[in-house]
Amino acid sequence: MDLFRIIIAILLPPLGVFLQVGFGGAFWLNILLTLCGYIPGIVHAVWVIARR
């Protein structure tokens, strides 16, 4: 299941974080990072998924 979430996180970082943590602070932070740059959003999403 984590592999599926990581693939989703690479394609749509906020969706990958949402599937892992829901509407928490990490989700909103990931949206902000993705708006600032796609790569920071991916890095944060993969980090959130790997951490939990």
Secondary structure, 3 states (H helix, E strand, C coil): CHHHHHHHHHHCHHHHHHHHHCCCHHHHHHHHHHHHCHHHHHHHHHHHHHHC
